[in-house]
Amino acid sequence: MRYRLMTATSAVVLGLMTAAHAAEIDRDGANAIRDNLNSLLPEDIAKSGVVAVNPAGARYEIIYDLAKLLSKINPADFAITGLKPISMFATPRDNGLWNVEGDNSLNVSGHFKGPDQKRTDFTYSIASMVYTSVFDPAISYFRSGDFSARDIKVTTATDTEQVNASFGDMKYKLTSADGASADRADFAVNGTLTAFAEQVSGKEMPPLQITADTIDFDAKVNSLPTKRLRDIVVLALDHAEEKQMSKESEETLKGMLRDAFPLISSLEETITLNNLAVTSAAGGGGAKSFSYRLAVNGPSNATQLGVALNAADVTFDSPMVPAAYSAFLPQAVDVQFAIPDMDFAAFGDEFMKLDLTKPPEGGEDAGKKAVERLFRDGRFVIDFPKVSAKSGVYDIDISAKVESRIDAGKDDYALQASILARDYDKTIAAVQQLAKTNPELNQASFGMLMVKGFAKTDPDGRQRWDVTVSPDGTVTVNGQQLKGPDKPE
């Protein structure tokens, strides 16, 4: 058994720091960097010469010949052609950091077999990949950087389906700052992809095309234990070939995880597609903007996960939708939901009880206990702070809270919701108009009139229904009981 944890971590840090403070760029410094980088690779791969480092004036040139990584792979399972060496330049700074820059391109093709043993052919091409960044050996990651790529194209094909995707340009910026406590850091990245296009076609489906003028992304993570995470990754790589973890390795891993916890204090991610368009044989549609947002925040014993989806100026154009119903298609949609009060501290405590040196027997019971502690004895809440939809004939806002158990039956839940509708009479009139040509909608319009009888009117003129469903099955609307408790089975 080989334990390379200390050499893999300290060699990269100490070796690069030594080279950074060297009086001059020379062959000895290049060899030291090469050896340190190789220490992170399996021995047979390192000996194949994947990494080469050469003095280049006031900096070092680092060359990765990735094709040599594939020398041990069966070409029937995976093969690639056109893979050229990637070159980058590293310049030491007085503070132990490194300026790293590069300008490369990519144009490869090949094939691979998936778990189902079906063959997939692929091509990837990038006309230009340019970056300037600052690398920190102490965390084995970049502290900052500006990255760009141009003319990106990807194609994958199986015997039943083909996907073509492309981007015009990609630009993004990475920044970092010291975290709230020692050995932790905050990272942020933002950027834009232009001229996105994707086409999907297959034997059993008509062609589908998705395009967007731009895709904007913005993400940040706070209080990341960078050095500890680096050590965990190195430990995992060091023992990747072992079939079973030893007791010593288990204690080391659990100690690292314990020291690294909590892994973050908050995380946010937002992706926005601008001027999105979808076209197919069944019709098309799009939106001026479509955005997705993920947020994780709060203390480790009361963490909240939130997701939001928003679409503005939505359009539909499909022969499958009769013209009389087009007014009911939403023009704007906003969906927000969150799972609050998750106890990741208790979840982590349960994980620490697992015996990682043995096969995962009884894993289902262990997983159930961990989830029960994550959701405080198996009870969880889903908040819907806002669910809204708007068209030419309706304008609806809903907020709700659902409480249930992860192991509950379908009737073991509680609901509190508020439904608000603007111009509700206009919505009823639109349904009644449709009922003239579709008599089946008469029942729907009658039901809407009954619902209106339970409504309250808010100061802004909207109709309101506050709905409560109790765990015993009782249903009330605006304080009026519509249904009593369920009868005992």
N, C-alpha and C positions, 0 to 999 in steps of 0.2 A: 504494500500500500504506500502510495506516494503522497506526502503532505507538502504541497507547494504554496500553502497560503501565505506564509511570511515572505517567501522569496518572490511570489507573484505580486504582492502588494508593495513591500518595502523596496524591492529592486526597481520597480517603475518610478517610485517617488525619489529614492535616493540617487539612483543612476541618472535620471533626467536632471535632478537638481545639480549633481556634480557636473554634468555636461553644460548646464546653463551657466555655471560660474567658471567654466574653463576659460583660460586666457585667450584661447583661439579655437576656431573650428578645425578639427583635425580628424584623422582616421581613427584614432583611439576613441574619441568621443562618439563617432559614428558607430563603431562596433559596440560600444556600451549601450547605445540606444537600441540598436538591432537586437542585442541579446536580451535586453529588458522587455522589448515587445514580444520576442519569441517565448519568453517565460510564461506568457499567458496562453500560449498555444499548446496543443498536444505535441508530445515529443516528435512523433513521426512527421507531423505537418511542419513543425519548426525546422526540421532538417531538410525539408524539400525546398527551402529558400523562398517562402512566401513573402518575407519581409527583407528588403535591402535598404541600407542607409548609406548615403555618400556625402562627404563634405561638398558644399557648393558655395564658395565665397564666404559670406558672413552668416550663412545658414546651412542647415542640413536638408538634403532631399531624401524623403522617405517614399519608397516605392513598394506598393502592395501588388504582387502578381497573383490575383485571386484565382486564376485558372489552375494554379498548383494545389489549391484547396480541394479540387475535384478529382485529384489523381487516384484516390482510393474508392471512388464511387463507381458502381457498375453503370456503364454508359447506356445500358438498356433501361435503367431506372431514371437516370438524369444525365443529360448531355447539353452542352452549350458551346456555341462557336462565336468568334468575334470578340471574346473577352480580353481586352487589352489591360496591361498594368496601369494602375492608378497612381499618380504622382502627386505629392504635396510637399510643401517647404515649411520647415520649422525653424524659427529664429528665437534663441534664448533671450530672456529679459532679465534684468538685474534682480527682480523680485521673485524669481523662481518660476514665473509663468512663461508660456511660450506663445509667440505669434505663429499661427498656422494658416497657410493660404494655399489655394490650389485652383487649377483651371483644367478640367477634364471633359471628356465626352464619353458617350456610351452608345453602342450599336451592336446588340447581341441577339441571337436567336437560339432556340433549342427545344427540348421537350422534357417532360417528367411524367412519372406515373404516380397517381394519387393512391390513397388507402384502398380504393376499389380496383386498383390495378388498371384503370383506364388512362390512356395516354392523352396528355394535353400539350399542344405545340404553342410556343410563345415567341414574341419578338418584343424587345425593349430598345428604345432609342432616345437619347437626350443629346441635343446638338451641343449644349454647353452647360457645364456645372462650375460655377465660380463662387469662391467663398474666401473671406478673411475673418479670422476668429482668434480668440485668446483661449488657450488650453491650460488647464490647471492639473498638473500631475498628481497633486494631493488627493484629488477626487476622481481622476481619470475621466474628466468631462470638460466641456467648454464653459467658460465663464461668460462669454459674449461672442457674438458673431453676426455677420451679414452674409446671407446665402441667396444665390439666385440660380435659376435654371431656365433654359430656353428650348422651345420646340420638343415637348415631351410626348412620346407616342408609345402605346402599349396595345398589343394584340394577343389574345389567347383563343385557342380553337380546339374543340374536341370533335368527335365524330357526329355530334348532335347540335352543337352550339358554337357561335363565334362572337367575341366581344372585342370591339375596337374603341379605344379611349385616347384622348389627346388633350393637351394643354398648350396654350401659346407661350406663356411665361409664368414663372413662379419666383416670388421674392418673399423672404421672411427674415426677421431680425430676432435674435436671442439676447436677452439681458439677464443679469442676476444681481443679487444684493445679499448682504449678510442677513441671516435670519434673526428671529427674536432671541435665540439663545446660541451658545457656542456650538460650533461644528454643524450648524444648520444653515441652509441658504434658501432664498426665494428665487424662483425662475419665472420668466415671462417670455412668451414668443407670440409674434403677430406677423401676418403677411397676407398676400393675395395671390391667387391663381387666376389667370385670364384665359378666355376663349376655351372653356371646357366643352367637350363634346364626347358623347358615348353612344355607340350603336350596338344593339344586341339583336342577333338573328339566329334562327335555328330551324330545324326540320319541322318541329311541331309548334312553332309560334311565328306570327308575323313580325317583321322588323319593328324595332322600337328605338327611338332616338331621344336622347336627353341632352340639352345644351344649357349653358349659363354664360352670361357675359363675363362675370367674375365670381370667384368664391373667396370670401374674406374669412380669415380665422384668427382667433385671439384666445390665448390660453395662459394660465398662470397657476403655479403651485407654490405654496408657502411652507416654510419650516421643514424642508426636506433634509434628512440626516445623510448628507452626501457621502461622507467617508464611510459611515457604517453600511450604507447600501452597497458601496463599492466592494467592501470586504465580504459582504454576503454573496454578491455575484461571483467574486473570485473563488470563494469556498465552494459554491455550486459547480463552477467550471472545474475546479481541482478534483472533485469527486464524481464528476458526471459519468465516468465509466464504471463506477462501482455499483454492483447489483443491489447491495444492501448497506445502509448507513451503519457505521460503528457507533458504539456508545460515546466514544470521545468526540466524534464528529457531531453527534446529536447534541451533546452538551455545549459544544462550541457554537453550533447554529442557533440553539435556543438562547444562549447568552447574547449573541449578536442581535437577534430579533428583540430580545428584552431591552437591550441598550438603545435600539433604534426606535422603539415605540414611544410616541405615536409616529407613524411614518410621514404624516403630513398634518398641518393644521387647517388647511383649506385648499380646494382645487376648483378652478373655474375653466370652462371651455365654451366658446361660442363659434359656430360656423354659420355663415350666411351665403346663400346662393342668390345672386342678383339677376333679374330678368331670366328666370328659369322657364324653360319650354320643354314640353314632352309631346312627341308626335308618334302616332302609330296608325295602323290600318283602321283601328276602331275610332279614331279621332285624336284630338289633342287637347292641350291645355297648358296652363303655366301660371306664374305668379311674378309680380314685380320683385318680390323678395320672399324667400323662405329661409327661416333661421331655426337653429337648434342650439339649446343652451343646457349645459350640465353644470351643477354646482354641488360641492361637498364641503360642509363647514360645520363648526361646532366642536366642543371638547370630545375626547375619545369616548366618554361614557354617555354622550348625548349628541350624536352626530346626525345631521340631516342630509339626505340626498334629494336634490331637486332637479327636475327636468322641465324644459319649456319648449314648445313648438309653436311657431308663428308663421302665418302666410298672409301676405297683403296683396290686394288687387288680383285676386284669383280669377282665372278665366277657364271656360270649358268650351269645347267645340267638338261635338260628337253626334253622329246620326242616331246613336243609341239612346240619346236623351231627347224626347219629344219637345218641340218648341214651347208647348204650353207649360212644361215643367222647368224651363230654363231659369225662370225667376227664382226658383227655390234652391238653385245651386249656390253654395256659399261664395261670397266675394272676399271675405276675410275670416280667418280662423285663428284663435289663440287658445292653446291648451297648456296649462301649467299644473304639475302635480309634484308632490313631495312625500317622502317617507321620513318622518322625524324621529328623534329620540332613540336612535340605534346605539346599543352599548358595545362598541368595538373593544373596549377594555375588558369586559367580561368574555367576549368572544375570544380574545387573545389568551386570556387565562385558561380557557377550556382547551385551546390548541396546545398550550404548554403541557397539558396532561397526557397528550398522545405519545405513545411509544413509537418513535420513528425508526427504531432498529428492527422492528418486526413487520411482517406483511400486514396490510391494512384490513385485518379481520375485525368484524364488528364496526366497520367504517360507517355504516348507515346510522347506527345508534350514536356514535361519536359525533357525526355531522348533525344529527337531530338535536343533541344536547347543546352543541355550539350555536345553532340557529335559535334555539329557545332562549339562550342567554343573550344573544344579539338582540332579540325582540322582547326581552324582559318576560320570561316565562311563556313565550310563544304568542303573545298578544301584540298585534301591530296596528298602526294607524296609517292611512293614506289620506293626505290632504290634497284637495283640489281648490287652490285659492282662486283660480279663474279658468273657466271653460266658456268660451264665447264663440258665436258664429253670427255672421251678418250677411244678408242678401237684400235684394230689392223689396222683399215682402216680409222679412223678419229681422229682429235684432235681439238676440238672446244672450244673457249672461248667467252663468251658474257657478256657485261656489259650494263645496261640499267637504265633508269629512266622513270617512268610512272606517269603522273599527271592527276587527275580526281576530281570528286566531289562525295560525299557520296550519293547525291540524283540525280545524273546525269543520263541521258539516255546513251545508249551504244555508241553513237558517240561523247560524250562530254569528250574527253580525248586527251592528248598529249603524244608522245613517242619520246625518244631519245635513240638510241641503237648503240653499236659497236659490230660487229661480226667478229671474227678472226678465220681463219682456217689454220692449218698447213698441208702441203702435200695434198692440195685440189685435185690435179690431181689424187692422189692415191685413194681418195674417189670416184671420178667420175669413175675411171677405175673399182673399185669394184662393183659399181652399174651397169655399162655396162656389166660386167661379169654375174651378176645375171639376167640381161635382156635377156640373151641368152636362159635361161630356163623359164623365166617369162616375156613375151613380154609386159605386162602392165607397167613394169618399164622403158620401152624405153622413155615414156613421162617424167618420173622423171629425167632420165639422160640428156634428151634434156633441161629440165628446169635448171638443174645444170650448163650446159654449158652456157646458157644465163646469169645466175647469175654471172658466172665467168667473163663475159664481162664487168660487172660493178665494178669489184674488183680493189682495189689498192694494191700495194705490200709494206709491211712494211720493214724496214731495216733488220729485222731478217728472212725475206723470207715468212712470213705468208700473206695470202690474207685477206684484210680488207674491210668491208662494214659498213659505217656510215649511219644509217637509221634515218630519222626524219619523224614523222607523226604529223602534226599540228592540232590544234583543228578544223580548217575548213575542214579537210580531205585531205589536200595536203600531198603527199608522195614524199620524195626525198631520193636518195641513192648516197652517195659520191658527193653531190652537184647537181646531175642530177634529174630533176623532172620527176617522173614516173607517177604521177597522180595529176591532178589539184584539186582545191577546190570543195567540194560537191555542187550540185545545191540546192538552197533554196527549202524547201518543199512547 
